[in-house]
Amino acid sequence: MLGSQVEKGINPLSDLISDEIYDLLESRSLINEKSVRDYQIRRKFKDMRANDVGASEAIDILRNEHPYLQFDTIRKIVYQIHK
């Protein structure tokens, strides 16, 4: 299920690492697709909030993109505190 969200050959972390490094990590199975998905969700949420989209509406939009995730799951992802 996660594999369909992270397209092969496309670097979803291009703002963090180069395509070459991503391809190398992916070829060695060192990419955690769930973590990449969560990063993308947090980034989209942050962008929507910066464009004056309400938090609940932003989460609803993300739920439409990831229908297998519950509202509370997305809320936990976007408000997760990084240590």
N, C-alpha and C positions, 0 to 999 in steps of 0.2 A: 504494500500500500504506500509506504513512504517513498519507494523508488519512483513511483509515478509522479510524485511532487518535485523531486530533484531530478531534472532531466540530465541524461547522460550526455557528456560532451559540452555542457554549459556550466560555467563557473559561477555558482550562486554567491560566492564569496569574493567576487572580483574587486570589491572595495577594500578587502583585507589582504588578499594574496594574489599572486600572478596566476594566469591560466596554466603555466607550465608546472608550478608547484602544486596547484590543485589537481592537475592530471596525474602527477606523480603520486600524490597521496591517495587519490582514488584508485589508481592502478595497483596499489599495495593494500587496498582495503582499509585505509586508515581514516576514512571520512565517516563520521557518525551522522547518518542521514537525519535522524531525529533532531540532533543538535543544530544541523544546518537549517532544517525546517523551522525550528524555534527561533533561530537568529533572524530568518526572513520574516517571520510573524512579528517579532519585536521591532524590526526595522520599518515594516509597513505601518505598524501601529504608531510608532513615533512620527513618521511622515504625515499620517492622517491627522494626528493631534496637532502637529505644527501648522496644519492647514485648517484649523478650527473645526475639525470633525469631533463631535462629542465622543466620550470614551465608550459608552454603550453602543453607539452607532458604529464606531470603528470595530468593536468586537463582533458586532453582527455582520459587518462586511467581511471580516476575516473568517467567520463561521461559514459564510457562503462559499468562500474559497477552499475551506477545509471542513466539509460537512460531517466528517467522521469525528470531529472534535466537539466537545460540549462547550457551552458558554463559559462555565467555570474553569475548564481546562485552559482555554485561551486567556482568560483573565489571569490565571496563575502564571502562564508563560510571559505575558506582557508586563506583569508587575513583579516578576522574579528578581530578587536582589542578588547581584553577582558579588562574590567574595574575592 
